Amino acid sequence: MPCRWIMRSDEEVPSSVADFADKLEISPLIAEILWSRGLHSREEMDRFLSPGLANLMDPTLIPGLEQAAQVVAHGVREGRKIGIWGDYDVDGITSTAVLKTFFAACGVQTEHHLPNRLEEGYGLNSAGIDDLFAQGVELLITVDCGISDVAPIAHAREKGMTVVVTDHHLPGETLPDAHAVCDPRLDDSCPQSHDLAGVGVAFMLVVRLRRLLECDDIDIRTLLDFVALGTVADVVPLTGQNRILVKNGLLFIKEAERPGMAALKIVSDYERRAELGAGQIGFNLAPRINAAGRLGDPQKALSMLLAESVDEAMPFARELDMANTERRRQEAEIAEQAMEQAEQQSHRRSLVLYAGHWHPGIIGIVASRVVEKYYRPTLILCDAGDDGVIKGSGRSISEFDLHGGLTRVADMLLTFGGHRQAAGLSLRKDDLETLRDRFEEIVVEEVGPEPLVPSIKVDRSLSFSEIDYTLLRELEMLQPFGLGNPEPVFMSPPAVVRDCRLFGREREHVKLSLADAQSGACLAAKAWRMGDKLTRDCKGSTMTFAFTPKIDRFTGVPRIELRVRDWNE
């Protein structure tokens, strides 16, 4: 879908930025990019480019963390058996791995429970608590969940358990009656912690526990591979504290000393010691772990991460790879059917799609693909069981608050939750058509009746002659890229399309050869999933491209290549 191009900053870059670049020993272009992203002093730029662990915040500033750490430390000293309850996604699984690995290093045995997404759903439940109680658990710690589980936590208290909640989701009006509740969003006292993923909160708890339990000989930096994996997968802003955690965690993922991480990289078609960016983590490593939870048993992913040898980890890694292949097959099948329904509703400003047989663990991914193609708030639903209930996932556009929209139809929903861009919901099947009509009215009221066009932010214009390996190495300093720190996007001068060819199984991608009409410099380019729009007819045309320059190593010989984001004729 064609985009509106918006300059990331319309302010004139001050002359002082060149001085910043000189003192930081970076190119003026990199300094300009940083300035346009709100880093307006040399000190801010320096901290961004060198996010050392020494700049991590004091964990006791996180609301509730000190009390949580004190309760856990007291339980450890008393010899109370610990149970850890995580979530079935990458964030929850890696959070569980962080605590289990730390406690094991302390000589403390732990039990754990990761819910089956299809049978138990999200969060705590009484049956799982009963199982942990039967295993002798006296101290229950939640990670990446618990902040809304008032009833199950009350049940755990009735069993005599000490309960510590660690979470990062938005609290409701009523907090669970736990012995300690730690969540960066409990209040606004520590805004720098608000964007932490669940695994980031778990790691900060470990930082404090290490001191309280006097385990100074344990190197908790080695847990940062878990933290980076879970943080990237949870799509939280990669700025501030998260940038520090992920930037350093990627170094441990590169080394892959952990057997489970090595196995995961190998089945993802990387060399064991390959250097990976956040994009490769998010698109290749994380989906294989998520596939376990989406299709059934998240325990296999945890077993792989905690394996003591590569030989032990590889069978689990292969299972996850097979599960991911099956997930992708089902995703493609559901996406095709969902796109057909979306086309039938193309006259609407919102999309509410339903088929009873769609897989509940996959519809959220498909919703994202529908939004990407049609740029409309989208709800995708499927059957939840035999009781006439349907459930679904929603994804939104930047102009529409999805959680706010669902709040306005809360009277007809059985459950709902989420945030501005993503949400989950359930309702009676009989209310589906009413939901479709009311949701449409709300979206039209909020964003207007005319179709919206997505926008793309451009950092600055860039001639092909300015692109060399030195620049690309400098751009790597801005990693990790993700939410809050997107890859730089540049605007080309007029470029002649010398060649245009389709490739891929479905011929859905495009290879281009582009020549800068001003300098004559010629570069290869790829446009992913744009084969239906960027056709061979463009050969010989002069166009302007929005692009990100890359180093392509696919053939084994590094070469400069452009990733096309959009174009104007």
Helices and strands as residue ranges (DSSP letters): E 4-7, H 16-24, H 28-36, H 42-49, G 53-55, G 59-61, H 65-77, E 82-85, H 90-105, E 110-113, H 126-134, E 139-142, H 150-158, E 162-166, E 180-182, G 191-193, H 198-212, G 220-223, H 224-233, H 240-255, H 259-267, H 278-280, I 281-285, H 286-295, H 299-306, H 310-344, E 351-354, H 363-374, E 378-383, E 389-395, H 402-407, G 410-412, E 415-418, E 422-428, G 429-431, H 432-447, E 455-458, E 460-461, G 464-466, H 469-476, E 490-491, E 495-503, E 509-516, E 522-527, G 536-538, E 542-552, E 559-568
